[in-house]
Amino acid sequence: MHERARLSLLTALITHPTGLSFTELKQHCGLTDGNLSRHMKVLQDGGLVAVVKGYQDNRPHTTVTITGSGQRQFLDYLSVLEQVLRDAAPLTAPLPDAEPDLA
């Protein structure tokens, strides 16, 4: 799930509980057909998303939704990520300016 494209897919799906079409997901995530298909397959195999293929107006139509398990796993992942950020915040020093201030 930590891979950028998969995180993007799950984020789009959790904010659209009724699901998104393949085309909508492609636009949301900026992926090619092949990349989107591959990432969807991995998430589907992991039980995170459900993929329903059918027809709409006599054209193939694929709808993807996040599963209940996918929602729980995604929210758990975000909680862990938030904790990592909280733990790291006090350890980070401000970055120096790229160029010295000559004023």
matplotlib code that plots the C-alpha trace (Angstrom):
import matplotlib.pyplot as plt

x = [0.0, 2.9, 3.7, 2.7, 0.3, -1.5, -1.7, -3.2, -5.7, -6.8, -7.1, -9.3, -11.5, -11.9, -13.2, -15.7, -17.4, -19.7, -16.6, -15.0, -14.8, -11.5, -11.4, -12.1, -9.3, -6.9, -7.6, -7.4, -4.1, -2.4, -1.7, -1.6, -4.1, -1.5, -0.1, -3.6, -4.6, -1.5, -1.9, -5.7, -4.9, -2.4, -4.9, -7.7, -5.6, -4.9, -8.7, -8.4, -10.6, -13.4, -13.5, -16.8, -16.7, -19.8, -21.4, -22.8, -24.5, -23.2, -19.6, -17.3, -17.4, -15.2, -16.1, -13.7, -14.7, -12.7, -13.7, -14.4, -11.1, -9.4, -10.9, -9.7, -6.2, -5.9, -7.0, -4.6, -1.8, -2.5, -2.5, 1.0, 2.2, 0.9, 2.8, 6.0, 5.6, 5.0, 8.0, 10.2, 9.1, 11.2, 14.3, 14.2, 16.3, 15.3, 17.0, 19.5, 18.7, 20.0, 21.9, 23.3, 21.5, 23.9, 21.8]
y = [0.0, 2.3, 2.6, 6.0, 4.9, 2.5, 5.1, 7.5, 4.8, 4.0, 7.7, 8.3, 5.3, 6.0, 9.5, 8.0, 5.2, 4.3, 3.7, 5.1, 4.0, 2.9, 6.2, 8.3, 6.5, 6.9, 10.7, 11.0, 9.2, 10.2, 6.6, 4.8, 2.0, -0.7, 0.8, 1.3, -2.3, -3.7, -1.7, -2.5, -6.3, -6.1, -4.3, -6.7, -9.7, -8.2, -7.8, -4.0, -3.2, -4.9, -4.7, -5.0, -5.4, -4.9, -2.8, 0.7, 1.9, -1.2, -0.3, -2.1, -0.4, -1.2, 0.1, -0.1, 0.3, 0.0, -3.0, -2.8, -4.5, -2.1, 0.9, -0.5, -1.3, 2.1, 4.0, 1.8, 2.6, 6.4, 6.1, 4.5, 7.1, 9.9, 8.5, 8.2, 11.9, 12.9, 10.9, 12.4, 16.1, 16.9, 15.3, 17.4, 20.6, 23.4, 23.2, 25.9, 28.4, 27.4, 30.7, 32.8, 36.1, 38.8, 41.7]
z = [0.0, 0.6, -3.1, -4.4, -7.0, -4.7, -2.0, -4.5, -5.7, -2.1, -1.2, -4.2, -3.4, 0.3, -0.6, -3.1, -1.2, -4.1, -6.2, -9.3, -12.9, -14.4, -16.4, -13.3, -11.4, -14.2, -14.2, -10.4, -10.2, -13.5, -14.4, -17.8, -18.5, -17.9, -14.7, -13.3, -14.2, -12.5, -9.3, -9.2, -9.5, -6.6, -4.4, -5.5, -4.7, -1.3, -0.7, -0.5, -3.5, -5.4, -9.2, -11.0, -14.8, -16.9, -19.6, -19.6, -22.8, -24.6, -23.7, -21.3, -17.9, -14.8, -11.4, -8.5, -4.8, -1.6, 0.6, 4.3, 4.9, 2.6, 4.5, 7.8, 6.5, 4.9, 8.0, 10.1, 7.7, 7.9, 11.7, 11.6, 9.1, 11.3, 14.3, 12.3, 11.3, 14.9, 16.1, 13.4, 13.8, 16.8, 15.2, 12.1, 11.9, 9.6, 6.2, 5.5, 2.8, -0.6, -0.9, 1.9, 2.7, 1.6, 2.8]

ax = plt.figure().add_subplot(projection="3d")
ax.plot(x, y, z, "-o")
ax.set_aspect("equal")
plt.show()
